[in-house]
Amino acid sequence: MFIDEARILVKAGDGGNGCLAFRREKYVPRGGPSGGDGGRGGDVTLVADEHENTLLKFRFNPEHKAERGRHGEGSNRTGAEGRSIEIATPVGTVVYDEATGERLCDFTHAGERFAVARGGRGGKGNARYATATHQAPTEHQPGFPGEEKRLRLELKLLADVGLVGFPNAGKSTLISRISAAHPKIADYPFTTLEPSLGVAQLDGGRSFVVADIPGLIEGAHLGHGLGIQFLRHVERTRLLAHLVDVSEATGRDPVRDFEIVMQELASFSEELAHKPMMVVATKMDAAQDPARVAALRELAGARGLAFLEISSVTGKGVEELKRAIAERVLGTETGA
């Protein structure tokens, strides 16, 4: 199961209380105060882990608490520090403070760390309050509470290219042709229920990552369909490949399909709608009306967008598409 949003509670450890104690030992006539300080509470730290790829575990384990510090003891013994905890988080996770909406951190590389809740400081024991004129203090300090926060975690997949378009536009078939990914492929809408990633290999050991996003339909920004809830995963991409089915099987106008998806992208984010894009006419093996393809090509030209024609079934144009994508995202010409 793919989960890309979760809410959790993190609680750092409270500091231990300072101790009130006096030395009462035989042959020590002036014992004096001997209460030690409390130990510091443990921290809660988020760590980006490349082996994590979903926020599912947070749905079943929403509370994460570090250990509190031990209380101070007599003979000036400081309490032990509380044990800190580290929470493995998928690379690509954005962390928000749910109360304020503030973005706290954005994990883009494995190994990144962020202390999201700091442990409380231990309280002072009465030995800390002894002075020349106040030699038998009874003051001591309670430990300070550790930070507690409610967080919203949002996972955004890290990909170079995002495939967008109507359901059954051929996104899953394409990603299966250019990478080793094996998404579910069928001839009914919304076959893809969750985003999937594929790595397209090129000559010379170079590669780029492609994200297949569930299809968009008209009104998606109002909650219709599935795709809008996954569009956050293409916000990080450097390029969008807008796939448009030009076959007659849909009964729809390819130009209208393109415009609907663009409207939905703009409704989600203006920045996303203006991201670098190429238009890809799919299912060319089943396209019987050249006018449909020509109209889409003319629209792409009017918008200054690259236009390519492919058939993932026959392989026509697929290698050319890989080269075109590589030139855009890798910044250099390369063979496929």
Stockholm file with secondary structure:
# STOCKHOLM 1.0

chainA/1-336         MFIDEARILVKAGDGGNGCLAFRREKYVPRGGPSGGDGGRGGDVTLVADEHENTLLKFRFNPEHKAERGRHGEGSNRTGAEGRSIEIATPVGTVVYDEATGERLCDFTHAGERFAVARGGRGGKGNARYATATHQAPTEHQPGFPGEEKRLRLELKLLADVGLVGFPNAGKSTLISRISAAHPKIADYPFTTLEPSLGVAQLDGGRSFVVADIPGLIEGAHLGHGLGIQFLRHVERTRLLAHLVDVSEATGRDPVRDFEIVMQELASFSEELAHKPMMVVATKMDAAQDPARVAALRELAGARGLAFLEISSVTGKGVEELKRAIAERVLGTETGA
#=GR chainA/1-336 SS CCCCEEEEEEECCCCCCCCCCBCCCTTCSCCCBCCCCCCCCCCEEEEEETTCCCSHHHHHCCEEECCCCCCCBTTTBCCCCCCCEEEEEETTEEEEETTTCCEEEECCSTTCEEEEECCCCCCCCGGGGCCSSCCSCCCCCCCCCCCEEEEEEEECCCCSEEEEESTTSSHHHHHHHHSSCCCCCCSSTTCCCSCEEEEEECGGGCEEEEEECCCCCTTGGGTCSSGGGGGGGGSSCSEEEEEEECSGGGCSCHHHHHHHHHHHHHHHCHHHHTSCEEEEEECGGGCCCHHHHHHHHHHHHHTTCEEEECCTTTCTTHHHHHHHHHHHHSSSCCCC
#=GC SS_cons         CCCCEEEEEEECCCCCCCCCCBCCCTTCSCCCBCCCCCCCCCCEEEEEETTCCCSHHHHHCCEEECCCCCCCBTTTBCCCCCCCEEEEEETTEEEEETTTCCEEEECCSTTCEEEEECCCCCCCCGGGGCCSSCCSCCCCCCCCCCCEEEEEEEECCCCSEEEEESTTSSHHHHHHHHSSCCCCCCSSTTCCCSCEEEEEECGGGCEEEEEECCCCCTTGGGTCSSGGGGGGGGSSCSEEEEEEECSGGGCSCHHHHHHHHHHHHHHHCHHHHTSCEEEEEECGGGCCCHHHHHHHHHHHHHTTCEEEECCTTTCTTHHHHHHHHHHHHSSSCCCC
//
